[in-house]
Amino acid sequence: MTVCSGIGAPELSAPWIDWKYQSETEPFPAAVLAHRFPDAINLGDMTKFEEWPDANVDVLCGGTPCQSFSVAGLRKGLDDPRGNLMLTYLAIARRYQPKWLVWENVPGVLSSNGGRDFGALLRGLGELGYGFAYRVLDAQYVRTCGFELAVPQRRRRVFVVGYLGDWRRAAAVLFDGESLSGNPPPRREEGERPAPTISARTKGGGGLGTDFDCDGGLIPQVSPAMKARDAKGPSSDGDGDGLPLVPVAIQERAVSENPENGPQGSGVRQDGSAYTLEARNKVQAVAFDTTQITSPGNYSQPKPGDACHPLAAGAHPPAIARPWAVRRLTPTECHRLQGFPDDWCRIPWRGKPADQCPDGPQYKCLGNSWAINCGEWIFDRIKMVEAAA
């Protein structure tokens, strides 16, 4: 049985379990469940569990709403009707007495109301006779047979596993006694000197010479944030004075273009087409003029087409505007980030075929779901513990 069933992450994580009952009231997730699990019974509102039929339940699984515990919300905890569903979950466990419990929520539940909300859940489990263990899993590190590289997103979630009458079995699911623990000693001796770093002289004359032998004068790998309010920003000495420097990726060999044969894959052009970066070449740092040739800050009153004046020794940080925007993730990408099949939520909806399924409901229910690899790892461990019993 699953409650707050969403789009069926537990069912997809452990298809070997005979999931008979679900509980979901949101229209779109309920439609996904009906489409993907036509044989399961959606019992509807979990607060009306007393009206549900009697059944033998081996596993009760669910992630009650996280909004009341999340640091992104008002954090009303159990005072929020959504947060109070955590206690309803306990009441359902009391009625059906399943052997296993699996509960999921955001890490904010650990600190909600000073930790008392989460403590109420654990105390309730203990009063019902469950031994339990809990752990924060980050989806980007959870590898299983089905997800050898985990999933490409940071997603930390609290998982509570309970077993009726024995905390050791619950702990065996979430923790491995044979895993490396503690603070192991270093496996190699301490180096005698720091690894060399390529240096570059950023002010003064005389070329690059002595900077290769010193630790200072480095161009930062990441340019400091530019400020619009004054003339402080990226510069040769880091305090807004001197020659401003902005790292830009170009090719070391900037002249390898043959007029007869065309570009050689590196260089700088003025016609708007950039060359492809080559792995064998170095990325260079280029000092841009902060007072452009047509800038009002250039008091020599230049005109477009005139030769550029020498670089200024100190001025405002430059900014280069490009007509670009951050692209939002597609529903397919969100499916993959959570470990779902690409079209899991793409279903016929409101009289329209699956290929016209709106994006908005898919984004919402995918964002509320578990990462499949985390669920798969937990249920595989439950299977292992059951087999060893």
C-alpha positions, 0 to 999 in steps of 0.5 A, spaced: 500 500 500 502 507 498 499 513 500 500 520 498 502 515 492 503 521 487 505 518 480 507 511 483 515 512 485 515 506 490 511 502 485 516 503 479 522 502 484 520 495 486 515 492 481 516 485 484 512 487 490 504 486 489 502 493 490 494 493 490 492 499 494 494 507 492 491 513 495 492 519 491 487 525 490 490 530 486 487 529 479 493 529 474 497 524 479 491 520 480 490 519 472 498 517 471 497 512 476 490 509 473 494 509 466 500 506 469 497 501 474 490 499 471 490 493 476 491 497 483 485 500 487 486 508 488 482 509 495 482 516 495 483 521 501 487 518 506 484 522 511 478 517 510 482 511 511 477 508 516 472 507 511 477 503 507 476 496 506 480 491 511 486 488 508 493 484 509 498 489 508 506 487 508 508 494 506 506 501 507 509 506 503 508 514 502 511 521 503 507 525 506 506 533 503 513 536 505 511 543 504 509 544 511 516 542 513 521 545 507 525 551 509 522 554 502 515 554 506 512 557 512 514 551 516 508 550 520 509 543 521 504 539 524 500 545 525 499 545 517 493 540 515 498 538 510 504 536 515 498 533 520 498 528 514 504 525 518 500 523 524 494 520 519 500 516 516 501 513 523 494 512 524 493 508 518 499 504 520 496 502 527 490 500 523 493 495 518 499 493 522 504 492 516 510 489 517 514 494 513 514 502 513 517 506 508 516 514 509 520 520 506 520 527 506 525 533 506 531 534 510 527 540 513 523 535 517 529 534 522 529 541 524 521 543 524 519 546 530 526 544 533 525 537 531 519 536 535 515 534 529 520 529 527 520 526 534 513 526 534 513 521 528 518 517 531 515 516 538 509 514 534 512 509 531 515 506 537 508 506 541 506 502 535 511 497 536 516 499 530 523 499 530 526 504 526 532 507 522 532 514 518 537 516 514 538 522 509 540 520 502 542 524 496 540 521 490 546 523 486 550 518 490 545 512 490 547 507 485 543 501 484 543 495 478 538 500 475 542 506 476 550 505 476 551 512 475 545 514 480 542 520 477 544 527 475 541 532 481 542 533 488 536 531 492 537 530 499 531 526 502 530 523 509 527 516 509 525 512 515 524 505 515 520 501 520 520 494 521 514 491 526 518 489 532 525 489 531 529 495 530 535 491 527 532 489 521 530 496 519 537 499 521 540 493 516 536 496 510 539 503 511 546 502 514 551 497 512 555 495 518 561 492 513 561 499 510 567 504 511 566 508 517 569 514 521 575 518 519 580 513 516 587 515 516 591 518 510 593 513 505 599 517 502 604 521 505 604 528 506 607 532 500 613 536 501 611 542 497 605 544 493 603 542 486 606 548 481 601 553 479 601 556 472 602 564 474 601 570 470 604 577 471 598 581 471 601 588 472 608 592 471 613 590 465 618 585 464 613 580 461 611 573 464 618 571 467 619 571 474 611 570 475 612 562 474 617 562 480 612 565 485 605 564 488 602 571 487 599 574 481 595 569 479 589 570 474 583 567 478 579 562 475 573 564 476 572 572 475 569 576 481 562 578 480 561 585 477 558 591 480 554 596 477 554 601 483 561 603 482 568 602 479 570 596 483 570 589 480 575 584 477 582 587 476 589 585 476 590 586 484 583 584 486 581 590 489 578 594 483 585 598 481 589 596 476 588 593 469 581 589 469 581 582 467 576 578 465 577 570 463 575 569 456 576 562 453 579 562 446 585 559 442 592 559 444 594 559 436 589 565 434 592 566 427 592 559 424 587 560 418 589 559 411 585 563 406 585 558 401 583 552 405 579 556 411 579 556 418 583 551 422 579 550 428 582 555 432 583 563 432 579 569 433 574 572 427 570 578 427 564 575 423 561 573 429 562 565 428 567 562 433 571 557 432 571 550 436 575 549 442 580 544 442 582 540 448 589 540 446 590 547 446 590 552 452 584 557 455 587 564 455 585 570 459 584 576 455 584 583 458 578 587 455 578 594 455 573 597 460 572 603 456 569 601 449 571 605 443 564 608 443 563 609 451 562 616 453 567 614 459 572 615 453 574 622 453 578 622 447 571 622 443 572 617 439 568 615 433 566 608 430 571 605 426 577 609 429 583 605 432 582 603 439 586 607 444 590 603 449 587 599 455 586 604 461 589 602 467 583 603 472 576 603 470 569 600 471 568 593 470 566 591 462 560 587 461 558 583 454 551 583 453 548 577 449 541 575 447 541 569 451 536 566 456 537 560 461 533 555 458 528 551 462 528 543 463 524 540 459 519 534 462 523 529 458 529 531 462 526 532 469 523 525 468 531 523 467 533 527 473 528 523 477 530 516 474 523 515 471 522 513 463 522 519 459 514 518 457 512 516 464 507 522 465 506 523 458 499 520 458 492 522 455 489 528 459 482 531 459 480 529 452 487 530 449 492 524 446 498 523 450 503 527 445 499 533 447 499 532 455 501 539 458 508 540 461 505 544 467 502 538 471 508 533 469 513 538 472 509 539 479 508 531 480 515 530 478 518 535 483 514 532 488 516 525 487 522 520 489 528 519 485 527 512 483 534 510 484 533 511 492 527 507 492 530 502 488 536 502 493 531 501 499 527 496 497 532 492 494 535 492 501 528 490 504 528 484 499 536 482 502 534 483 509 527 478 508 532 473 504 537 473 510 531 472 515 
